[in-house]
Amino acid sequence: MTSSAAAVARTDGPSARAERPIVVGIDGSPGSVAALRWAASEARAHGRPLTAVVAYDVPAYYGYPLAPVPELDDAQRVGGEACLDKVLADVYGDKRPPEVRREVQQGNPARVLIDIAEDASLLVVGARGHGHFLLGSVSDRCMHHAACPVVVVRG
């Protein structure tokens, strides 16, 4: 582990997690690009599959969730796919390994990551996304609620 990553570990035994994927949260921020680079290196070193995840949430309007608008959901999904494509291309170029899986899901980003990482060997997130705090709310929530070890990468 480098000095730019911190780990919070919960133990259920290393052999129980050996074949489980590494899950990494992506939001397009420099921190998430750094998290993907770190997770890709870790997955390569340990022969584990990697799942790159973009989660998007329906925006609130003055504190009230919007009624379902299919066009908005479609636009957010397309934006999430584009974000994931760009970050994967930044890290892998045109040589993305076949064991790298992509996920774009609607929902609270922390909740989506925690759910997808339920059976993961490791969850990797950036220290902060598009906010300006030392530790973002998504990384903080993942550290406290994920069922697997969590690595927070500073970017």
Backbone as ProteinMPNN parsed JSONL, in Angstrom:
{"seq_chain_A": "MTSSAAAVARTDGPSARAERPIVVGIDGSPGSVAALRWAASEARAHGRPLTAVVAYDVPAYYGYPLAPVPELDDAQRVGGEACLDKVLADVYGDKRPPEVRREVQQGNPARVLIDIAEDASLLVVGARGHGHFLLGSVSDRCMHHAACPVVVVRG", "coords_chain_A": {"N_chain_A": [[0.852, -1.176, 0.0], [0.569, 2.2, -0.804], [1.583, 5.501, 0.306], [-0.533, 7.053, -0.35], [-2.911, 5.837, 0.15], [-5.378, 4.585, 2.387], [-6.447, 2.049, 4.593], [-9.299, 0.347, 5.826], [-10.001, -2.385, 7.579], [-12.084, -5.232, 7.7], [-12.356, -8.375, 8.986], [-12.874, -11.476, 7.469], [-11.398, -13.484, 6.83], [-8.668, -14.066, 4.654], [-8.618, -16.098, 2.69], [-11.277, -16.558, 2.152], [-11.987, -14.391, 0.659], [-10.464, -14.506, -1.617], [-11.114, -15.069, -4.381], [-13.018, -13.226, -4.952], [-14.291, -10.204, -6.469], [-12.589, -7.018, -6.894], [-14.023, -3.994, -6.144], [-14.552, -0.805, -7.488], [-15.312, 2.601, -7.042], [-16.461, 5.07, -9.276], [-16.563, 8.435, -10.301], [-15.712, 10.235, -12.078], [-14.06, 12.187, -11.087], [-10.72, 13.448, -10.245], [-9.864, 11.995, -8.015], [-11.302, 9.606, -8.226], [-10.231, 8.557, -10.547], [-7.62, 8.094, -9.7], [-8.236, 6.177, -7.769], [-9.186, 4.092, -9.407], [-6.832, 3.506, -10.839], [-5.214, 2.552, -8.732], [-6.763, 0.373, -7.828], [-6.789, -1.186, -10.166], [-4.119, -1.907, -10.365], [-3.856, -3.398, -8.02], [-5.728, -5.466, -8.517], [-4.529, -6.68, -10.742], [-2.1, -7.517, -9.581], [-2.971, -9.463, -7.781], [-4.486, -11.181, -9.244], [-7.263, -10.826, -9.45], [-10.692, -10.258, -10.435], [-12.068, -7.12, -11.587], [-14.465, -4.677, -10.79], [-15.806, -1.852, -12.053], [-17.636, 0.9, -11.006], [-20.228, 3.191, -11.615], [-22.435, 5.304, -10.04], [-25.509, 6.982, -10.018], [-27.688, 9.506, -8.853], [-31.095, 10.541, -8.588], [-31.73, 13.932, -8.938], [-32.7, 16.258, -6.339], [-35.35, 18.624, -5.983], [-35.537, 21.552, -4.505], [-35.425, 20.129, -2.095], [-37.262, 18.111, -2.474], [-37.768, 14.977, -3.973], [-37.702, 14.488, -7.509], [-40.475, 13.66, -9.608], [-40.614, 10.538, -11.354], [-38.87, 10.792, -14.356], [-38.513, 9.604, -17.38], [-36.782, 10.469, -19.48], [-34.848, 11.941, -18.112], [-33.675, 9.987, -16.474], [-32.643, 8.337, -18.489], [-30.817, 10.13, -19.659], [-29.08, 10.539, -17.506], [-28.091, 7.941, -17.171], [-26.8, 7.57, -19.648], [-24.885, 9.587, -19.386], [-23.491, 8.524, -17.165], [-22.473, 6.155, -18.306], [-20.791, 7.301, -20.256], [-18.987, 8.674, -18.606], [-17.802, 6.502, -17.259], [-16.667, 5.143, -19.46], [-14.756, 7.067, -20.253], [-13.043, 7.292, -17.99], [-12.138, 4.632, -17.734], [-10.799, 4.443, -20.195], [-8.835, 6.394, -19.761], [-7.262, 5.102, -17.861], [-6.716, 2.485, -18.87], [-6.393, 2.775, -21.623], [-6.679, 1.466, -24.861], [-6.463, -1.117, -24.05], [-8.035, -2.567, -22.181], [-8.46, -5.065, -19.801], [-10.277, -8.18, -20.185], [-11.459, -9.075, -17.828], [-12.337, -6.901, -16.452], [-15.151, -5.531, -15.279], [-18.065, -3.564, -15.966], [-20.331, -1.339, -14.36], [-23.25, 0.528, -14.211], [-25.401, 2.195, -12.245], [-28.535, 3.364, -10.972], [-29.079, 5.24, -8.085], [-28.35, 6.062, -4.616], [-24.984, 6.919, -4.397], [-23.158, 5.902, -2.362], [-24.703, 3.866, -1.149], [-25.191, 2.182, -3.372], [-22.549, 1.357, -3.977], [-21.858, 0.042, -1.57], [-23.739, -2.033, -1.588], [-23.078, -3.428, -4.01], [-20.508, -4.204, -3.344], [-20.883, -6.111, -1.436], [-20.162, -8.863, -1.579], [-17.52, -8.6, -2.261], [-13.895, -8.659, -2.465], [-12.598, -6.397, -1.828], [-13.218, -2.921, -1.517], [-12.741, 0.008, -3.286], [-12.323, 3.458, -3.165], [-12.223, 6.955, -4.063], [-10.723, 9.6, -2.116], [-12.243, 11.88, -2.018], [-14.949, 13.112, -3.932], [-16.396, 15.239, -6.075], [-16.549, 17.177, -4.214], [-15.129, 19.407, -1.677], [-13.968, 18.639, 0.686], [-11.898, 17.037, 3.2], [-12.432, 14.307, 3.388], [-14.721, 12.612, 1.501], [-18.345, 12.311, 1.541], [-19.31, 9.911, 0.453], [-17.073, 8.161, 0.491], [-16.629, 8.169, 3.25], [-19.03, 7.039, 4.245], [-18.906, 4.514, 3.007], [-16.602, 3.464, 4.238], [-17.534, 3.062, 6.817], [-19.7, 1.312, 6.564], [-19.421, -0.762, 4.689], [-19.199, -4.258, 3.906], [-16.827, -5.424, 3.359], [-13.196, -5.062, 3.307], [-12.08, -1.641, 2.962], [-10.467, 0.62, 0.826], [-9.262, 3.835, 0.725], [-8.311, 6.121, -1.571], [-6.143, 8.771, -2.041], [-6.231, 11.392, -4.357]], "CA_chain_A": [[0.0, 0.0, 0.0], [1.349, 3.419, -0.873], [1.191, 6.504, 1.292], [-1.732, 7.772, -0.777], [-4.1, 5.024, 0.402], [-5.608, 4.164, 3.759], [-7.356, 0.897, 4.572], [-10.071, -0.037, 6.99], [-10.224, -3.803, 7.306], [-12.954, -6.103, 8.476], [-11.816, -9.679, 8.62], [-13.616, -12.719, 7.356], [-10.382, -14.402, 6.355], [-8.202, -13.77, 3.307], [-8.949, -17.142, 1.725], [-12.693, -16.428, 1.807], [-12.123, -13.288, -0.289], [-9.441, -14.637, -2.65], [-11.636, -15.05, -5.745], [-14.031, -12.185, -5.074], [-13.77, -9.055, -7.22], [-12.314, -5.716, -6.301], [-15.01, -3.033, -6.638], [-14.045, 0.567, -7.401], [-16.297, 3.633, -7.344], [-16.009, 6.059, -10.255], [-17.457, 9.567, -10.538], [-15.057, 11.122, -13.032], [-13.153, 13.115, -10.408], [-9.338, 12.963, -10.194], [-9.759, 10.984, -6.966], [-11.802, 8.308, -8.695], [-9.253, 8.051, -11.518], [-6.542, 7.54, -8.876], [-8.76, 4.953, -7.154], [-9.188, 3.048, -10.429], [-5.43, 3.102, -11.09], [-4.771, 1.749, -7.591], [-7.527, -0.881, -7.847], [-6.331, -1.961, -11.321], [-2.819, -2.476, -9.983], [-4.127, -4.423, -6.993], [-6.391, -6.594, -9.185], [-3.502, -7.326, -11.567], [-1.122, -8.161, -8.698], [-3.559, -10.595, -7.067], [-5.273, -11.991, -10.159], [-8.694, -10.706, -9.132], [-11.483, -9.441, -11.363], [-12.321, -5.752, -11.142], [-15.758, -4.119, -11.179], [-15.821, -0.388, -11.99], [-19.036, 1.258, -10.781], [-20.72, 4.565, -11.576], [-23.794, 5.382, -9.498], [-26.071, 8.318, -10.148], [-28.911, 9.668, -8.074], [-32.043, 11.514, -9.123], [-31.578, 15.167, -8.16], [-33.858, 16.781, -5.602], [-35.73, 19.982, -6.336], [-35.904, 22.2, -3.251], [-35.592, 19.139, -1.039], [-38.225, 17.072, -2.825], [-37.347, 14.211, -5.156], [-38.507, 14.694, -8.706], [-41.267, 12.527, -10.089], [-39.832, 9.837, -12.372], [-38.847, 11.355, -15.697], [-37.685, 8.638, -18.126], [-35.722, 11.127, -20.245], [-33.802, 12.315, -17.172], [-32.974, 8.76, -16.116], [-31.865, 7.935, -19.671], [-29.697, 11.065, -19.803], [-28.114, 10.263, -16.44], [-27.456, 6.66, -17.487], [-25.873, 7.821, -20.757], [-23.772, 10.328, -18.792], [-22.718, 7.582, -16.355], [-21.74, 5.287, -19.237], [-19.724, 8.108, -20.85], [-18.004, 8.895, -17.54], [-17.089, 5.245, -17.055], [-15.837, 4.925, -20.653], [-13.621, 7.992, -20.237], [-12.103, 6.943, -16.924], [-11.511, 3.364, -18.118], [-9.851, 4.746, -21.274], [-7.704, 7.111, -19.156], [-6.41, 4.167, -17.124], [-6.308, 1.318, -19.661], [-6.272, 3.024, -23.059], [-7.477, 0.49, -25.598], [-6.037, -2.442, -23.589], [-8.765, -2.942, -20.971], [-8.554, -6.528, -19.669], [-11.656, -8.674, -20.241], [-12.006, -9.318, -16.493], [-12.823, -5.642, -15.891], [-16.588, -5.428, -15.498], [-18.614, -2.206, -15.831], [-21.676, -1.246, -13.77], [-23.834, 1.859, -14.059], [-26.66, 1.983, -11.533], [-29.212, 4.508, -10.38], [-29.222, 5.127, -6.639], [-27.379, 6.792, -3.8], [-23.691, 6.318, -4.709], [-22.611, 5.095, -1.266], [-25.545, 2.672, -1.005], [-24.924, 1.317, -4.523], [-21.218, 0.748, -3.796], [-21.93, -0.894, -0.439], [-24.495, -3.205, -2.033], [-22.3, -4.184, -4.995], [-19.309, -4.737, -2.682], [-21.287, -7.054, -0.382], [-19.365, -10.09, -1.703], [-16.232, -8.248, -2.859], [-12.71, -8.814, -1.633], [-12.11, -5.072, -1.486], [-13.901, -1.773, -2.117], [-11.788, 1.109, -3.433], [-12.965, 4.732, -3.486], [-11.384, 8.137, -3.921], [-10.894, 10.279, -0.834], [-13.383, 12.776, -2.178], [-15.362, 13.236, -5.329], [-16.41, 16.604, -6.582], [-16.616, 18.098, -3.08], [-13.851, 20.018, -1.315], [-13.633, 18.278, 2.05], [-10.787, 16.087, 3.29], [-12.975, 12.984, 3.114], [-16.064, 12.78, 0.96], [-19.415, 11.598, 2.233], [-19.411, 8.549, -0.076], [-15.97, 7.362, 1.046], [-16.865, 8.034, 4.688], [-20.106, 6.068, 4.467], [-18.401, 3.19, 2.62], [-15.683, 2.994, 5.277], [-18.265, 2.67, 8.017], [-20.809, 0.385, 6.352], [-19.136, -1.854, 3.749], [-18.968, -5.568, 4.515], [-15.474, -5.862, 2.997], [-12.204, -3.993, 3.548], [-12.221, -0.457, 2.124], [-9.269, 1.431, 0.623], [-9.557, 5.203, 0.289], [-7.133, 6.596, -2.3], [-6.078, 10.22, -2.268], [-5.853, 11.652, -5.753]], "C_chain_A": [[0.892, 1.232, 0.0], [0.866, 4.41, 0.168], [-0.068, 7.256, 0.887], [-3.006, 6.966, -0.555], [-4.17, 4.673, 1.879], [-6.618, 3.039, 3.733], [-8.065, 0.753, 5.907], [-10.453, -1.483, 6.736], [-11.218, -4.416, 8.271], [-12.565, -7.501, 8.052], [-12.884, -10.752, 8.553], [-12.684, -13.737, 6.721], [-9.982, -14.131, 4.923], [-8.583, -14.844, 2.29], [-10.408, -17.058, 1.289], [-12.915, -15.351, 0.758], [-11.249, -13.446, -1.524], [-9.97, -14.514, -4.076], [-12.684, -13.968, -5.966], [-13.445, -10.966, -5.78], [-13.369, -7.896, -6.314], [-13.316, -4.765, -6.955], [-14.433, -1.637, -6.459], [-15.128, 1.54, -7.839], [-15.707, 4.707, -8.234], [-17.035, 7.179, -10.332], [-16.855, 10.574, -11.512], [-14.091, 12.11, -12.416], [-11.723, 12.564, -10.46], [-9.14, 11.877, -9.122], [-10.248, 9.622, -7.416], [-10.895, 7.716, -9.762], [-8.082, 7.421, -10.761], [-6.984, 6.235, -8.216], [-8.78, 3.811, -8.166], [-7.772, 2.582, -10.742], [-4.931, 2.177, -9.967], [-5.449, 0.38, -7.613], [-7.086, -1.774, -9.0], [-5.004, -2.636, -11.014], [-2.997, -3.608, -8.979], [-4.762, -5.671, -7.628], [-5.387, -7.383, -10.021], [-2.526, -8.114, -10.684], [-1.665, -9.429, -8.045], [-4.445, -11.48, -7.94], [-6.765, -11.974, -9.879], [-9.425, -9.937, -10.224], [-11.763, -8.078, -10.741], [-13.69, -5.317, -11.657], [-15.701, -2.615, -10.964], [-17.281, 0.063, -11.981], [-19.235, 2.773, -10.832], [-22.144, 4.497, -11.046], [-24.269, 6.819, -9.636], [-27.397, 8.358, -9.408], [-29.804, 10.707, -8.741], [-31.916, 12.786, -8.285], [-32.87, 15.562, -7.456], [-34.11, 18.214, -6.051], [-36.279, 20.629, -5.077], [-36.238, 21.176, -2.168], [-36.577, 18.039, -1.341], [-37.713, 16.298, -4.033], [-38.285, 14.508, -6.326], [-39.339, 13.451, -9.001], [-40.441, 11.838, -11.178], [-39.997, 10.476, -13.757], [-37.938, 10.455, -16.528], [-36.541, 9.294, -18.888], [-34.551, 11.52, -19.345], [-32.995, 11.086, -16.767], [-32.099, 8.288, -17.273], [-30.635, 8.821, -19.829], [-28.637, 10.805, -18.738], [-27.383, 8.947, -16.696], [-26.423, 6.83, -18.6], [-24.656, 8.589, -20.239], [-22.883, 9.443, -17.941], [-21.881, 6.651, -17.214], [-20.55, 6.036, -19.844], [-18.61, 8.372, -19.84], [-17.15, 7.652, -17.341], [-16.169, 4.944, -18.233], [-14.584, 5.792, -20.612], [-12.579, 7.593, -19.191], [-11.401, 5.612, -17.235], [-10.49, 3.581, -19.23], [-8.628, 5.486, -20.732], [-6.726, 6.145, -18.497], [-5.868, 3.05, -18.017], [-6.006, 1.621, -21.121], [-7.173, 2.056, -23.796], [-7.14, -0.947, -25.193], [-6.735, -2.858, -22.286], [-8.894, -4.46, -20.909], [-10.014, -6.989, -19.668], [-12.272, -8.915, -18.863], [-12.425, -8.037, -15.77], [-14.293, -5.494, -16.29], [-17.048, -3.992, -15.249], [-20.005, -2.288, -15.233], [-22.07, 0.222, -13.723], [-25.205, 1.636, -13.439], [-27.215, 3.29, -10.993], [-29.36, 4.24, -8.885], [-28.203, 5.981, -5.924], [-26.01, 6.148, -3.997], [-23.098, 5.448, -3.594], [-23.388, 3.795, -1.118], [-25.294, 1.676, -2.139], [-23.585, 0.618, -4.348], [-21.223, -0.287, -2.677], [-22.65, -2.169, -0.855], [-23.698, -4.059, -3.012], [-21.092, -4.846, -4.345], [-19.632, -5.754, -1.589], [-20.445, -8.335, -0.402], [-18.003, -9.838, -2.332], [-15.084, -8.559, -1.903], [-12.241, -7.469, -1.097], [-12.976, -4.035, -2.19], [-12.911, -0.618, -2.125], [-12.546, 2.357, -3.87], [-11.933, 5.846, -3.391], [-11.673, 8.813, -2.597], [-12.048, 11.272, -0.873], [-13.685, 12.879, -3.661], [-15.266, 14.667, -5.781], [-16.534, 17.636, -5.468], [-15.228, 18.617, -2.732], [-13.462, 19.718, 0.127], [-12.487, 17.278, 2.046], [-11.228, 14.669, 2.969], [-14.402, 13.171, 2.649], [-17.088, 11.948, 1.704], [-19.552, 10.164, 1.743], [-18.306, 7.678, 0.519], [-16.156, 7.153, 2.55], [-17.94, 6.977, 4.966], [-19.655, 4.65, 4.106], [-17.471, 2.623, 3.693], [-16.422, 2.445, 6.487], [-19.283, 1.561, 7.805], [-20.527, -0.774, 5.4], [-18.822, -3.144, 4.498], [-17.569, -6.093, 4.226], [-14.483, -4.765, 3.385], [-12.378, -2.865, 2.524], [-10.876, 0.246, 2.049], [-9.73, 2.776, 0.089], [-8.271, 5.771, -0.304], [-7.21, 8.107, -2.456], [-5.608, 10.449, -3.686], [-5.332, 12.998, -5.876]], "O_chain_A": [[1.874, 1.285, 0.74], [-0.144, 4.182, 0.834], [-0.618, 8.016, 1.684], [-4.073, 7.364, -1.021], [-3.145, 4.487, 2.535], [-7.554, 3.067, 2.933], [-7.496, 1.006, 6.969], [-11.159, -1.775, 5.771], [-11.199, -4.159, 9.475], [-12.456, -7.774, 6.857], [-13.691, -10.909, 9.469], [-13.13, -14.73, 6.144], [-10.844, -13.981, 4.057], [-8.846, -14.52, 1.132], [-10.74, -17.448, 0.17], [-13.915, -15.381, 0.041], [-11.289, -12.588, -2.406], [-9.31, -13.896, -4.911], [-13.185, -13.82, -7.08], [-12.241, -10.719, -5.7], [-13.756, -7.815, -5.148], [-13.44, -4.735, -8.18], [-13.888, -1.318, -5.402], [-15.781, 1.344, -8.865], [-14.604, 5.198, -7.992], [-18.235, 6.92, -10.419], [-17.425, 11.641, -11.742], [-13.373, 12.803, -13.137], [-11.522, 11.371, -10.689], [-8.343, 10.957, -9.305], [-9.68, 8.597, -7.037], [-10.797, 6.494, -9.874], [-7.606, 6.347, -11.129], [-6.197, 5.293, -8.114], [-8.431, 2.681, -7.827], [-7.537, 1.383, -10.895], [-4.305, 1.151, -10.23], [-4.793, -0.647, -7.439], [-7.014, -2.992, -8.84], [-4.792, -3.797, -11.363], [-2.355, -4.652, -9.089], [-4.377, -6.796, -7.31], [-5.397, -8.614, -10.009], [-2.17, -9.247, -11.008], [-0.909, -10.365, -7.784], [-5.078, -12.413, -7.447], [-7.449, -12.982, -10.049], [-8.843, -9.062, -10.865], [-11.7, -7.911, -9.523], [-14.033, -5.558, -12.814], [-15.565, -2.15, -9.833], [-18.067, -0.338, -12.839], [-18.515, 3.533, -10.184], [-22.963, 3.725, -11.544], [-23.511, 7.759, -9.394], [-28.127, 7.368, -9.35], [-29.317, 11.639, -9.38], [-31.987, 12.727, -7.058], [-33.972, 15.249, -7.908], [-33.186, 18.924, -6.449], [-37.375, 20.288, -4.632], [-37.206, 21.334, -1.424], [-36.723, 17.113, -0.543], [-37.27, 16.899, -5.012], [-39.481, 14.743, -6.153], [-38.942, 12.332, -8.678], [-39.648, 12.494, -11.854], [-41.11, 10.669, -14.247], [-36.716, 10.529, -16.397], [-35.442, 8.742, -18.942], [-33.395, 11.442, -19.761], [-31.766, 11.138, -16.723], [-30.953, 7.887, -17.068], [-29.54, 8.328, -20.1], [-27.44, 10.844, -19.024], [-26.179, 8.855, -16.46], [-25.313, 6.305, -18.512], [-23.524, 8.28, -20.609], [-21.66, 9.578, -17.975], [-20.722, 6.381, -16.9], [-19.449, 5.495, -19.942], [-17.428, 8.303, -20.18], [-15.925, 7.736, -17.264], [-15.023, 4.537, -18.039], [-13.484, 5.319, -20.898], [-11.382, 7.563, -19.475], [-10.196, 5.486, -17.019], [-9.424, 2.967, -19.213], [-7.509, 5.243, -21.184], [-5.512, 6.339, -18.562], [-4.689, 2.707, -17.93], [-5.409, 0.786, -21.8], [-8.318, 1.847, -23.394], [-7.487, -1.889, -25.905], [-6.106, -3.431, -21.397], [-9.382, -5.079, -21.855], [-10.891, -6.264, -19.198], [-13.496, -8.955, -18.743], [-12.823, -8.083, -14.605], [-14.629, -5.351, -17.465], [-16.479, -3.291, -14.412], [-20.774, -3.194, -15.556], [-21.305, 1.061, -13.247], [-26.064, 0.977, -14.025], [-26.473, 4.195, -10.61], [-29.725, 3.137, -8.477], [-27.305, 6.552, -6.542], [-25.873, 4.943, -3.786], [-22.588, 4.362, -3.871], [-22.787, 2.73, -0.975], [-25.196, 0.472, -1.902], [-23.493, -0.592, -4.549], [-20.656, -1.369, -2.824], [-22.215, -3.268, -0.51], [-23.644, -5.28, -2.865], [-20.693, -5.937, -4.753], [-18.729, -6.21, -0.888], [-20.058, -8.834, 0.655], [-17.393, -10.757, -2.878], [-15.28, -8.701, -0.697], [-11.58, -7.393, -0.062], [-13.414, -4.245, -3.321], [-12.312, -0.299, -1.098], [-13.318, 2.319, -4.828], [-10.905, 5.705, -2.728], [-12.743, 8.626, -2.018], [-12.742, 11.474, 0.124], [-12.808, 12.751, -4.515], [-14.177, 15.236, -5.86], [-16.614, 18.834, -5.738], [-14.256, 18.3, -3.418], [-12.698, 20.474, 0.727], [-12.143, 16.733, 0.997], [-10.484, 13.911, 2.346], [-15.202, 13.817, 3.326], [-16.743, 10.999, 2.408], [-19.878, 9.278, 2.534], [-18.576, 6.577, 0.999], [-15.869, 6.072, 3.065], [-17.762, 6.12, 5.831], [-19.981, 3.695, 4.811], [-17.545, 1.439, 4.019], [-15.982, 1.475, 7.105], [-19.697, 0.923, 8.773], [-21.339, -1.695, 5.317], [-18.25, -3.12, 5.588], [-17.165, -7.109, 4.793], [-14.89, -3.662, 3.751], [-12.768, -3.1, 1.38], [-10.216, 0.449, 3.068], [-10.49, 2.849, -0.877], [-7.26, 5.887, 0.39], [-8.206, 8.65, -2.935], [-4.692, 9.779, -4.163], [-4.956, 13.416, -6.971]]}, "name": "protein", "num_of_chains": 1, "seq": "MTSSAAAVARTDGPSARAERPIVVGIDGSPGSVAALRWAASEARAHGRPLTAVVAYDVPAYYGYPLAPVPELDDAQRVGGEACLDKVLADVYGDKRPPEVRREVQQGNPARVLIDIAEDASLLVVGARGHGHFLLGSVSDRCMHHAACPVVVVRG"}
